[in-house]
Amino acid sequence: MAHSTTPGAAARTAPSTADDTVEPSAGGGGSTRAAKPAKPSGVSRAEKKALKKAANGGTLRTRLKRDRTLILMTLPAVLLVLVFNYIPILGNVVAFQEYDPYISDNGFVAIFHSPWVGFEQFSRIFEDSAFWEAVQNTFVLFSLQLLLFFPIPIVLALLINSVIRPRVRAVSQAILYLPHFFSWVLVITVFQQIFGGAGIIAQTLRQHGYEGFDLMTDPGIFKLLVTAEGVWKDAGWGIIVFLAALASVSPDLYEASAMDGAGRWRRMWHVTLPALRPVIALLLVLRVGDALTVGFEQILLQRDAVGPGAAEVLDTFVWWNGVRNQDFSYAAAAGLIKGVVSLGLVLAANKVAHLMGEQGVYKK
């Protein structure tokens, strides 16, 4: 007996999809293709939260338990940074006071008893010609160091990386690293014995009837001399980061470029330098952020020889006014200006690195 399908029964059947089509079989008969499984309607908020937590390594308690050894290892360094870098920031409050450490038996307690003067110290700084002279000397020294010092570690790293013999490479690195461990007193003494008025070069010239010279007391070339001292002392140490970046370059890239007919210069331009580009961008951002710090101890040791007009930079300006002249609030205001400007330079340089497609200090 035939049964007919009513409209109500048809409505209660599962809805068909466009993929539930009937295709003819090879024998001419009809066969029904299996329907695709329906896609999930969506993931609940709880499931999303669980997936995100799993992607991040689990709960905070799980991550702390997993990384407790690493946390304990870094804890001393974090404490040192906190004590010597972050807590002293609170002392910048004296830049808005007329701080007198002798108003109390305790210098820390004296902060709470010193009168507030607002932005008076900053007004004094902006009207002080010696401050602007120190700013000018600082930026001139930074420009010289950026142009003459920054590229040298890159060049040295490329040269050492091209040395094939491991023994020659190891000896070259040791010779370049050694001056970094010399104190600035020793470095300046070496330069004094070579370029000073009683140095080797001046004495040799006098012995042959020529007039000697004293580069160590010449204000006109003092900034170039400071840059040369920095290059001799720290350029070799600066190649470590670049050599580490070069070690991560796959040899297959050099082999593939050589098979394509690229010479040594082509391989360096298209393989080596692109591998160094992220490191160069990062170090350049950090160097720009450190633009107002051009060498305190090095310059302070030579300040009296050439005079403050040629050697005064922001660091020595702060030291001279704060330590020697006991004008702590004035020096704190100058140091605070330096810190704010340095922070702005880091952010600006990092933004430029992002525009160039590099990561910089932090990601976007």
C-alpha positions in Angstrom: 0.0 0.0 0.0 1.5 3.3 -1.1 2.1 6.0 1.5 2.0 9.6 0.6 4.2 12.3 2.2 2.3 15.1 3.7 3.6 18.7 3.7 4.0 18.7 7.5 6.2 15.6 7.4 8.4 17.2 4.7 8.8 20.2 6.8 10.0 18.1 9.7 12.8 16.5 7.6 16.4 17.8 7.8 17.1 20.6 5.4 19.2 19.7 2.4 22.3 21.7 1.3 23.4 22.6 -2.1 26.0 19.8 -1.9 23.4 17.1 -1.5 23.1 16.5 -5.2 22.5 13.3 -7.1 25.2 12.3 -9.6 24.8 9.6 -12.3 26.8 6.4 -11.7 29.1 4.8 -14.2 26.4 2.2 -15.1 23.9 4.9 -15.8 22.0 4.6 -12.5 21.7 7.4 -10.0 23.7 7.4 -6.7 23.4 10.0 -4.0 26.7 11.7 -2.9 27.3 11.8 0.9 26.5 15.2 2.3 29.3 17.3 3.9 29.3 17.6 7.6 27.8 20.8 8.8 30.3 23.5 10.0 30.1 24.4 13.7 27.9 27.2 14.4 30.7 29.0 16.5 33.0 28.8 19.4 31.7 29.8 22.7 33.4 32.5 24.8 34.5 30.0 27.4 36.1 27.9 24.7 37.9 30.9 23.2 39.2 31.8 26.6 40.5 28.2 27.1 42.2 28.2 23.7 43.8 31.5 24.3 45.0 30.4 27.7 46.4 27.2 26.2 48.2 29.2 23.5 49.8 31.4 26.2 51.1 28.4 28.0 48.3 27.8 30.5 47.3 29.8 33.6 49.6 32.2 35.4 50.1 29.7 38.2 51.1 27.1 35.6 53.6 29.4 33.9 55.1 30.5 37.2 55.5 26.9 38.3 57.0 25.9 34.9 59.5 28.9 34.7 60.3 29.2 38.4 64.0 28.3 37.8 64.4 31.1 35.2 62.5 33.5 37.4 64.9 32.8 40.3 67.9 33.3 38.0 66.7 36.7 36.8 65.5 37.9 40.2 68.9 39.3 41.4 69.3 41.3 38.2 65.7 42.6 38.5 66.4 43.7 42.0 69.6 45.5 41.0 67.8 47.3 38.2 65.0 48.2 40.6 67.3 49.5 43.3 69.8 51.4 41.2 67.7 52.5 38.2 64.1 52.9 39.2 64.0 53.9 42.9 66.4 56.8 42.3 64.0 58.2 39.8 61.9 59.4 42.8 64.8 61.7 43.7 64.0 63.8 40.7 61.5 65.6 42.9 64.4 67.8 44.1 64.3 69.4 40.6 61.2 71.3 41.7 62.6 72.3 45.1 65.4 74.4 46.5 67.0 71.3 47.9 69.4 71.8 50.9 70.9 68.6 52.2 72.1 70.3 55.3 68.7 71.3 56.4 68.5 68.0 58.3 70.9 65.4 59.6 69.6 63.0 57.0 69.8 63.9 53.3 66.7 61.9 52.5 64.7 63.6 55.2 65.9 66.9 53.9 63.8 66.4 50.8 60.6 66.7 52.8 61.8 69.9 54.5 63.1 71.7 51.4 60.9 74.5 49.9 59.1 74.0 46.6 60.0 76.4 43.8 58.0 74.9 40.9 59.8 75.3 37.5 62.2 77.9 38.7 65.2 75.6 38.2 64.2 74.9 34.6 63.9 78.6 33.9 67.5 79.0 35.2 68.7 76.3 32.9 67.1 77.6 29.8 68.6 81.0 30.5 72.1 79.6 31.2 74.4 79.9 28.2 76.7 77.2 29.7 73.9 74.7 29.4 73.3 75.4 25.7 77.0 75.2 25.1 77.0 71.8 26.8 74.1 70.7 24.6 75.9 71.8 21.5 79.0 69.9 22.4 77.0 66.8 23.2 75.2 66.7 19.9 78.4 67.4 17.9 80.1 64.5 19.7 77.1 62.3 19.1 77.1 63.1 15.4 80.8 62.3 15.1 80.4 59.1 17.0 77.4 58.0 14.9 79.2 58.7 11.6 82.7 57.6 12.5 82.2 55.0 15.3 79.0 53.2 14.6 79.9 51.7 11.1 83.4 50.5 12.2 82.1 47.4 14.2 80.0 46.4 11.2 83.0 46.6 8.8 85.2 44.7 11.3 82.6 42.0 11.7 82.4 41.6 7.9 86.2 41.4 7.6 86.5 38.8 10.4 83.6 36.8 9.1 85.4 36.6 5.7 88.5 35.0 7.3 88.6 31.3 6.6 91.2 30.1 9.0 89.7 29.7 12.5 93.1 30.4 14.3 93.6 33.7 12.4 90.0 34.7 13.2 90.4 33.8 16.9 93.6 35.8 17.2 92.1 38.8 15.4 89.0 38.8 17.7 91.2 38.6 20.8 93.3 41.6 19.7 90.2 43.6 18.9 88.5 42.7 22.2 91.5 43.6 24.5 91.2 47.4 24.6 87.6 47.2 25.9 88.9 45.9 29.2 91.3 48.9 29.7 90.2 51.7 31.9 89.7 55.2 30.5 92.7 56.3 32.5 94.9 53.8 30.8 93.5 54.6 27.3 94.0 58.4 27.8 97.6 57.7 29.1 98.4 55.6 25.9 97.1 58.4 23.7 99.1 61.0 25.8 102.3 59.0 25.3 101.7 58.9 21.5 100.0 62.3 20.6 100.9 64.5 23.6 103.5 67.2 23.7 106.1 64.8 25.2 104.8 61.9 23.2 106.6 59.6 20.8 105.5 61.5 17.6 106.4 64.9 19.0 109.8 63.8 20.2 110.6 62.1 16.9 109.7 65.3 15.0 111.9 67.4 17.3 114.9 65.0 16.9 114.7 65.5 13.1 114.5 69.3 13.3 110.7 69.7 13.0 108.4 71.5 15.4 106.4 69.2 17.7 102.8 69.3 18.5 100.4 68.5 21.4 97.1 67.1 20.2 95.9 66.3 23.7 95.5 70.0 24.6 94.2 71.3 21.3 90.5 72.3 21.7 90.0 72.4 18.0 90.5 68.6 17.5 89.3 67.5 20.9 86.1 66.0 19.6 87.8 64.0 16.9 90.4 62.9 19.5 87.6 61.7 21.8 85.9 59.8 19.0 89.3 58.1 18.1 89.8 57.0 21.7 86.3 55.5 21.7 86.9 53.7 18.4 90.2 52.2 19.7 88.6 51.1 23.0 85.2 49.8 22.1 84.9 49.1 18.3 86.3 45.6 18.7 83.9 44.8 21.5 81.0 46.0 19.4 81.5 43.3 16.7 80.3 40.6 19.0 76.6 41.2 18.3 77.2 41.4 14.6 79.3 38.2 14.5 76.5 36.5 16.4 74.0 37.7 13.7 76.3 36.5 10.9 76.6 33.0 12.6 72.9 32.5 12.2 73.0 33.0 8.4 72.6 29.6 6.6 75.5 28.6 4.5 73.0 27.3 1.9 72.3 31.0 1.1 75.9 31.6 0.2 76.1 28.4 -1.8 72.9 29.2 -3.7 74.1 32.7 -4.5 77.5 31.4 -5.6 75.8 28.9 -7.9 73.8 31.7 -9.4 77.1 33.5 -10.3 77.3 36.0 -7.4 80.8 37.1 -6.5 82.0 37.9 -3.0 80.7 41.5 -3.1 77.3 40.4 -4.4 77.0 37.8 -1.7 77.9 40.4 0.9 75.3 42.9 -0.4 72.4 40.5 -1.0 73.0 37.9 1.8 75.2 39.2 4.6 74.0 42.8 4.9 70.2 41.8 4.8 71.0 39.4 7.7 72.5 42.3 9.7 69.8 44.8 9.0 67.6 44.0 12.0 70.5 44.1 14.3 71.8 47.3 12.8 68.3 48.9 13.2 68.0 47.8 16.8 71.5 49.1 17.8 70.9 52.3 15.9 67.7 52.9 17.8 69.5 52.3 21.1 72.4 54.5 20.1 70.1 57.4 19.2 68.4 57.0 22.5 71.8 57.3 24.2 72.7 60.3 22.2 73.0 62.6 25.2 75.5 60.2 26.9 78.8 60.6 25.0 81.2 59.4 27.7 81.3 61.0 31.2 84.6 59.6 32.6 86.5 59.9 29.3 85.6 63.6 28.9 85.9 64.5 32.6 89.5 63.2 32.7 90.4 65.6 29.8 88.2 68.5 30.6 90.9 70.6 32.3 93.4 70.0 29.5 91.2 71.7 26.8 88.8 73.8 28.8 85.0 73.5 29.4 84.3 75.4 26.2 85.4 72.4 24.1 84.8 69.5 26.6 81.7 70.4 28.5 78.8 68.0 27.8 75.6 67.4 29.6 77.0 64.7 31.9 79.9 66.8 33.0 77.6 69.8 33.3 75.4 67.9 35.7 78.3 66.6 37.7 80.1 70.0 37.9 77.0 71.8 39.1 75.6 69.1 41.4 78.8 67.7 43.0 81.3 70.5 42.7 79.0 73.5 43.2 76.5 71.7 45.5 73.6 73.0 43.5 71.7 69.7 43.6 68.3 71.0 42.4 69.8 72.7 39.4 71.7 69.6 38.4 68.6 67.4 39.0 66.6 69.6 36.6 69.3 69.3 33.9 69.4 65.6 34.4 65.6 65.4 34.1 65.6 67.3 30.9 68.3 64.9 29.5 66.2 61.9 30.5 63.0 63.2 28.9 64.8 64.2 25.7 66.5 60.8 25.5 63.2 59.0 25.9 61.7 61.1 23.1 64.7 60.2 20.9 64.2 56.5 21.5 60.5 56.6 20.7 61.2 58.6 17.5 64.0 56.4 16.3 61.9 53.3 17.0 59.1 54.8 15.0 61.4 55.3 12.1 62.6 51.7 12.4 58.9 50.5 12.2 58.4 52.7 9.1 61.5 50.9 7.5 59.9 47.5 8.2 62.1 46.6 11.2 61.1 45.6 14.7 63.2 48.1 16.6 63.2 48.0 20.4 59.7 46.7 20.6 57.0 45.5 18.1 54.1 47.7 16.9 
